[in-house]
Amino acid sequence: METSSTFAILFFITLVIAAILVGCVAYLIGRLRKSEQVKGDMQARFQTLEHKVDALQLETLESRLNPHLFKNILNSIQSHAYQTYFALDKLANVLDYILYESRNRFVTPQEEIEFAMNLIEINKVKVSPLFELKVKTKINEEEAFYTQRLLAPLISIDLIENAFKHADLQSGDAFISIVFECRDHTFALTVSNKISSKAALRKEKSGIGAETLEQRLKLIYKDHFKLDRFTEGDVFIAHLKINLLEHKAQMPAAR
């Protein structure tokens, strides 16, 4: 009797263990399938965005941009899985702005600042957790110019990308500071960064963004803007200020 009782107990324990193992296996298979589905969704979304980048054709001076920039961003996003969904959403917003809104001759300061914020969030993928990135906005949202189409699209991209290009993003004592202002009838963008001690990799056609920005500002805003670039110690500072009131006043005469 004892033997049969012991055998029954062992058999019951074996069944319980087997049931637990089956449950664990089923759970793991379910998680694996879900993980594969998420991975598939991410890859599909990545490919969709990559197609958008390939479709990006910037033919005129006002829409001149290097699509390789976004190829590099996509590669950076792929290598940081924990930020992928968030960064891809931001990148989708950036690409939509470039592909559609930048076709307009002018956008609102609100739209341009929202675009720039998305661009900054994407660039955070490349930044060390110890890196100091400060972004501030000084905006009077009640000012009429904030929602009027007076600002050339993509006017902020060169100054922001230049800071991320020339700062040491993996250094704990480096920084980038970005300040947007829209008040008193003006739009202003100030970008400063500690210059990296590492020599920047020189590429063909480098500096095209700076040249294009200067040309666009002169063509569009004439004498109603000011762009200063200077170095203080090991800090590079770029300051752009556009008088929207003066620009709006001269717009009818330009038609």
Summary of the structure (lengths in Angstrom):
residues: 255
radius of gyration: 26.5
end to end distance: 106.0
largest distance: 108.7
contacts: 703
relative contact order: 0.10
helix: 57%
strand: 18%
